[in-house]
């Protein structure tokens, strides 16, 4: 099977090792490094991309992969904001202790 010479344009943030994997597969790749606000914006867009992929997961195994991708993006954002995984987990646990988690599936309709 011949490789197509057509250029596929992605224009999206990818995991660090993806360009090397593509090169190893015989592809020529073009990349640039995002920093600062531009990186945070790309990471935020990546949350939407990964959430959409989670929404289309066909089974629990695929859902786990997409949830792991979401966590990776969230932790990348936290890191850029100077927060460790432990710090984020501590805030999450404190908020769950104070306000609960989402285990019961409570859907608030209204309050007066």
C-alpha positions as CSV (number, residue, x, y, z in Angstrom):
1,X,0.0,0.0,0.0
2,X,1.4,3.4,-1.0
3,X,1.6,6.2,1.4
4,X,-0.3,9.3,0.3
5,X,1.7,12.4,-0.3
6,X,-1.2,14.6,0.7
7,X,-0.5,16.8,3.7
8,X,-2.9,16.3,6.6
9,X,-3.3,19.5,8.6
10,X,-4.1,19.1,12.3
11,X,-3.5,22.5,13.9
12,X,-4.0,21.1,17.4
13,X,-2.1,20.4,20.6
14,X,-0.8,16.8,20.7
15,X,1.0,14.7,23.3
16,X,4.8,15.3,23.4
17,X,5.8,12.0,21.7
18,X,3.4,12.2,18.8
19,X,5.7,14.1,16.4
20,X,8.5,11.5,16.9
21,X,6.1,8.6,16.4
22,X,4.9,10.2,13.1
23,X,8.5,10.7,12.0
24,X,9.4,7.1,12.8
25,X,6.5,6.1,10.6
26,X,8.1,8.0,7.7
27,X,6.1,11.2,7.9
28,X,7.5,14.7,7.7
29,X,6.0,16.8,10.4
30,X,5.8,20.5,11.1
31,X,5.4,21.7,14.8
32,X,5.9,24.7,16.9
33,X,6.0,25.1,20.7
34,X,3.2,26.9,22.5
35,X,3.9,28.8,25.7
36,X,2.1,31.0,28.1
37,X,-1.5,32.1,27.3
38,X,-1.4,30.4,24.0
39,X,-0.6,27.0,25.6
40,X,-3.3,27.4,28.2
41,X,-5.9,28.2,25.5
42,X,-4.8,25.1,23.5
43,X,-5.1,23.0,26.6
44,X,-8.6,24.4,27.2
45,X,-9.5,23.5,23.7
46,X,-8.1,20.0,24.3
47,X,-10.6,19.5,27.1
48,X,-13.4,20.0,24.7
49,X,-11.8,17.6,22.2
50,X,-11.3,14.9,24.8
51,X,-14.7,15.4,26.3
52,X,-16.2,14.9,22.8
53,X,-14.2,11.7,22.3
54,X,-15.5,10.5,25.7
55,X,-19.0,11.2,24.6
56,X,-18.5,8.8,21.6
57,X,-16.8,6.0,23.6
58,X,-18.5,2.7,22.7
59,X,-17.6,0.8,25.9
60,X,-16.1,1.2,29.4
61,X,-12.5,0.5,28.1
62,X,-12.6,3.2,25.6
63,X,-14.3,5.5,28.1
64,X,-11.4,4.9,30.5
65,X,-8.9,5.9,27.8
66,X,-10.8,9.1,27.2
67,X,-11.1,9.9,30.9
68,X,-7.4,9.3,31.3
69,X,-6.8,11.8,28.4
70,X,-9.0,14.3,30.2
71,X,-7.1,13.9,33.4
72,X,-3.8,14.3,31.6
73,X,-5.0,17.6,30.1
74,X,-6.3,18.8,33.4
75,X,-3.0,18.1,35.2
76,X,-1.1,19.9,32.4
77,X,-3.2,23.0,33.0
78,X,-2.7,22.6,36.8
79,X,1.0,22.3,36.3
80,X,1.1,25.5,34.2
81,X,-0.7,27.3,37.0
82,X,1.8,26.1,39.5
83,X,-0.4,23.4,41.1
84,X,0.7,19.9,41.8
85,X,-1.5,16.9,41.4
86,X,-1.5,16.5,45.2
87,X,-2.7,20.1,45.6
88,X,-5.5,19.7,43.1
89,X,-6.5,16.4,44.8
90,X,-6.5,18.1,48.2
91,X,-8.8,20.9,47.0
92,X,-11.0,18.2,45.4
93,X,-11.2,16.2,48.6
94,X,-11.9,19.3,50.7
95,X,-14.7,20.4,48.4
96,X,-16.2,16.9,48.3
97,X,-16.1,16.8,52.1
98,X,-17.8,20.2,52.4
99,X,-20.3,20.0,49.5
100,X,-20.4,16.3,48.5
101,X,-19.3,14.7,45.3
102,X,-21.5,13.5,42.4
103,X,-22.1,10.0,43.6
104,X,-25.8,10.3,44.3
105,X,-26.8,11.8,40.9
106,X,-28.7,14.7,42.5
107,X,-30.2,17.0,39.9
108,X,-31.3,20.3,41.3
109,X,-34.5,21.6,39.6
110,X,-35.1,24.7,41.7
111,X,-34.8,26.4,45.0
112,X,-36.6,29.3,46.6
